[in-house]
Amino acid sequence: MVEEESRLRELAAGVRTADVVDAVGRFHRHRCHLTDLKSPTPDRLLFGPAVTVSYLPSCQKSLPTDRYNFTELFREAIRDGGQGRVLVLASNGYPDASLGGKVKLSPLAVHGLAGILTDARLRDFAELAEYEFAAYCSGEAVHWGGDAVTPYEANRPAVVSGVVVRPGDYVFADAAGAAIIPGAEVLEILEEAVQVVNEEARFVETSHGEGEGGSGGGPKE
């Protein structure tokens, strides 16, 4: 298992989100990508298997905070361990709500998570950048989000920006965007992503050769 994870991270380090999206597309027809993400550290790669927490509109009567709160749902999400995992928070239609900041997300660092992906906002970008994990979201917030949404359930399939994330799927995110990789096929898809990189490099090399006096032909874009 350790060797497999090492291999996955080695492959992930050599590709970009666009390469991963192309590779997933060779296996599946469904959408797997998220765009227009912001990060306090856009130079950091976010990669790892997902654990999920989904949110619903706040309602103290039906979602009492003594049961439905981030601490309880986060603990449930990482009950099998947090090391190297990616916490995926699904806002379910509230992209402008804040789902966390420097205090609430500090347990990610304590438990060794690789980072967080959400289709909503996060607070305290400057402080989040000081943690070792990576964070990708819809933007920075200044207003507390608890008056809008409440954590509802953990480790169930979730939808972020129209993309389904199942616990155990792999999250790949960089400055360009994010891709969700089916967990059972992560090795094959990352190997295919490397193949995409190699194919594009060969095409560029061939195109340059033709431009220096070759026979021409092929795409010109």
DOLONU-594718 format. One line per 8 residues: number of its first residue (from 1); their letters; for each residue x, y, z of C-alpha. Coordinates in steps of 0.001 Angstrom, whole numbers, always signed. Layout:
NUM	A	X,Y,Z; ... .
This chain:
1	MVEEESRL	+0,+0,+0; +2813,+2421,+872; +4584,+1606,-2389; +1353,+2120,-4340; +732,+5511,-2725; +4316,+6502,-3466; +3833,+5517,-7107; +586,+7484,-7336 .
9	RELAAGVR	+2219,+10611,-5954; +5150,+10212,-8307; +2781,+10064,-11274; +674,+12955,-9986; +3729,+15170,-9679; +4378,+14870,-13415; +987,+15927,-14756; -1474,+18822,-14658 .
17	TADVVDAV	-5211,+19017,-14117; -5814,+19276,-17880; -3843,+16067,-18441; -5872,+14267,-15777; -9159,+15497,-17269; -8079,+14256,-20711; -7114,+10899,-19216; -10410,+10477,-17357 .
25	GRFHRHRC	-12174,+11308,-20609; -10545,+8310,-22267; -12200,+6063,-19680; -15500,+7835,-18986; -17936,+10310,-20523; -18997,+12057,-17320; -17725,+15477,-16259; -14907,+15268,-13732 .
33	HLTDLKSP	-13485,+18802,-13605; -13960,+21934,-11521; -12769,+25361,-12662; -12558,+28934,-11354; -11050,+27787,-8058; -9039,+30016,-5752; -6288,+29038,-3356; -4105,+30707,-727 .
41	TPDRLLFG	-1246,+28619,-2163; -1943,+28024,-5883; +1569,+26630,-6335; +704,+23596,-4186; -617,+20397,-5704; -3582,+18898,-3888; -3762,+15130,-4313; -5258,+12341,-2263 .
49	PAVTVSYL	-8324,+10173,-1593; -11481,+12026,-646; -13483,+12090,+2530; -16666,+14130,+2285; -18900,+16398,+4331; -22105,+17807,+2836; -23923,+20919,+4018; -27587,+21930,+4142 .
57	PSCQKSLP	-29260,+25288,+4828; -29017,+26124,+8525; -32049,+25309,+10648; -31618,+25013,+14406; -34856,+23022,+14797; -34080,+20274,+12266; -30282,+20508,+12387; -29360,+21246,+16014 .
65	TDRYNFTE	-25759,+22355,+16309; -24974,+20001,+19185; -25156,+17170,+16626; -24684,+18863,+13278; -21422,+20755,+13548; -18053,+20689,+11838; -16211,+19016,+14711; -18595,+16047,+14841 .
73	LFREAIRD	-18852,+15614,+11068; -15106,+15995,+10535; -14469,+13340,+13183; -16919,+11050,+11395; -15333,+11744,+8009; -11846,+10700,+9178; -12903,+7841,+11431; -10678,+5490,+9402 .
81	GGQGRVLV	-7757,+7914,+9450; -6979,+11299,+7961; -3362,+11053,+6860; -3029,+12066,+3203; -6782,+12463,+2725; -8548,+15358,+1033; -11547,+16830,+2811; -14238,+17652,+248 .
89	LASNGYPD	-16938,+20022,+1466; -20122,+20231,-638; -22088,+23457,-178; -25158,+22190,-2057; -25994,+25490,-3697; -24236,+27973,-1404; -21004,+28856,-3239; -20665,+32214,-1469 .
97	ASLGGKVK	-20925,+30802,+2060; -17796,+30354,+4141; -17245,+26746,+5229; -14172,+27327,+7352; -11096,+29340,+8215; -7886,+29180,+10189; -9468,+27893,+13419; -12045,+25459,+12081 .
105	LSPLAVHG	-9619,+23937,+9564; -6671,+23598,+11942; -7562,+19918,+12653; -6626,+19130,+9031; -3032,+19906,+9903; -3214,+17996,+13178; -4490,+14853,+11446; -2160,+15097,+8445 .
113	LAGILTDA	-4721,+15694,+5716; -3387,+16638,+2286; -5877,+19481,+2103; -9378,+20641,+1338; -11522,+21122,-1769; -14860,+22917,-1698; -17237,+24652,-4087; -17859,+27311,-1421 .
121	RLRDFAEL	-15585,+29913,+158; -12944,+29792,+2870; -11760,+32501,+5231; -8276,+33587,+6346; -6235,+32888,+3220; -3076,+34373,+4741; -3279,+32106,+7771; -4302,+29030,+5760 .
129	AEYEFAAY	-1165,+29492,+3660; +900,+28877,+6796; -475,+25342,+7141; +1216,+22556,+5197; -1974,+21375,+3504; -3364,+22730,+212; -6746,+24449,-66; -8894,+25100,-3147 .
137	CSGEAVHW	-12269,+26823,-3015; -14547,+29307,-4812; -12871,+32317,-3198; -11987,+34049,+40; -14738,+35036,+2482; -14886,+37541,+5309; -18301,+36620,+6735; -18975,+33602,+8967 .
145	GGDAVTPY	-21021,+30986,+7113; -22854,+29265,+9974; -25912,+31447,+9533; -26308,+30093,+5983; -25275,+26419,+6017; -24720,+23585,+8481; -22719,+20344,+8119; -25225,+17551,+7572 .
153	EANRPAVV	-23584,+14210,+6695; -20148,+12686,+6230; -18656,+10131,+3866; -21581,+9890,+1506; -21422,+10693,-2214; -21400,+14468,-2617; -21730,+16885,-5526; -19342,+19829,-5862 .
161	SGVVVRPG	-19843,+22212,-8783; -21823,+19525,-10600; -19185,+16826,-10131; -19872,+13705,-8074; -17286,+12865,-5422; -17477,+9496,-3701; -15433,+8721,-594; -12237,+7109,-1838 .
169	DYVFADAA	-12220,+8950,-5171; -9003,+10872,-5701; -8855,+14636,-5817; -6279,+16309,-8059; -6082,+20106,-7977; -3614,+22746,-9077; -3736,+26394,-10106; -5719,+25525,-13252 .
177	GAAIIPGA	-8578,+23685,-11550; -9449,+20290,-10085; -10314,+16812,-11312; -12006,+13924,-9525; -10569,+10503,-10352; -12556,+7298,-9653; -10710,+5606,-6810; -10717,+2135,-8361 .
185	EVLEILEE	-8991,+3431,-11498; -6622,+6036,-10124; -3431,+4227,-11109; -4572,+3529,-14662; -5840,+7095,-15122; -2662,+8703,-13823; -602,+6459,-16088; -2844,+7561,-18953 .
193	AVQVVNEE	-2324,+11196,-17940; +1428,+10678,-18228; +776,+9192,-21658; -1156,+12349,-22574; +1854,+14458,-21549; +4200,+12298,-23623; +1923,+12356,-26677; +1658,+16130,-26560 .
201	ARFVETSH	+5418,+16504,-26170; +6013,+14272,-29197; +3482,+16224,-31238; +5129,+19537,-30362; +8564,+18136,-31193; +7314,+16803,-34524; +5588,+20086,-35334; +8772,+22015,-34671 .
209	GEGEGGSG	+10690,+19693,-36956; +8172,+20173,-39752; +8310,+23914,-39278; +12051,+23848,-39900; +11635,+22362,-43352; +9571,+19218,-42915; +6773,+18111,-45200; +4050,+19873,-43206 .
217	GGPKE	+615,+18473,-42538; -1191,+17830,-39299; -2801,+20351,-36968; -1498,+23901,-37103; -3186,+25224,-33951 .
